[in-house]
């Protein structure tokens, strides 16, 4: 089967770009032919970067390029910031163009909040009503769509969790990134933005450090483009003002995959105190390396903790301090969370399993007979 992806793609720095890369690699491992039409900056095997975020003719460029590859099905990776101005409204005519040409469209909605602003509602309504199938990562996201958008056939919305790799941790990771090897690392990683709530753990760190004398706090990330630079400045000032600033490390710069994996491997506990989220790629990467987690009760994270039994959910300052301390001081508990995370990845959300679920959806939409077992693809 020939599958056309429309998505941001590495080396563009974006969680959805990384998501698409891992999913496409897994689909190719299942003998599928995948072409990618991406934003400018994407590159790789059969990747064609033809449009930019602000292009007024984004939909036409993406459509006309994809049609040259005669896809059996087109899969759009959606987030509001990826398809132009006005909450990415160009995704609407893009889907319409494929529909007019009878090309089945699958859309993965990476961001579905419980509370939508009007503009988000309009965009999602158009996607859900016009795409042949929609994929979300959590059951609550499907419930939100069914509650807020009338006339949807529930059978057209599929829930497929965010995938994770089956990988080995990087050995001697603390030394490789310049951290003291005999300290316990509390890690926060990701783009510096207010919703990630980095400053919350900076403020709580003195009390955690009082209970765990060999703990250090590591913040790893950067701002994306020009967004939230003022927040980053306030965060760095917060660290500078901390009475324990000598035990707070900041890793800045380009977190390419190998560096990213090394930082994750160095963690003893990963903390995600997000104020708001829909789903988290960072959480999936943490599971891949078997890292115990302490998360907020926002979005999908608390549900994943329940399913995977890989960490603790916190609702207030007291619980964050208690839960982080507990994982750092109870080796048996931390080891059990780690084993549970790895088991969950292997049995439930490995990229191969996730790709197989996607392939089943594509096959339901494809009109062409399948001869994949004896097909030889040439380039």
Buried (B, 14 or more C-beta within 10 A) or exposed (E): BBBBBBBBBBBBBBBBBBBBBBBBBBBBEEEBBBBBBBBEBBBBEBBBBBBEBEBEEBBBBBBEBBBEBEBBBBBBBBBBBBBBEEBBBBBBBBBBBBBEEEBBBBBBBBBBBBEBEEEBEBBBBBBBBBBBBBBBBBEBBBBBBBEBBEEBEEEBBBBBBBBBBEBEBBEEBBEBBEBEEEBBBBBBBBBBBBEBBBBBBBEBBBBBBEBBEEBBBBBBBBBBEEEBEEBBEBBBEBBEEBEBEEBBBBBEEEBEEEBBBBBBBBBBBBBBBBEBBBBBBBBBBBBBBBBBBBBBBBBBBBBBBEEBBBBBBBEEEEBBBBBBBBBBEEEEBBEBBBEBBBBBBEEBBBBBBBBEBBBEBBBEBBEEEEEEEEEEEEE
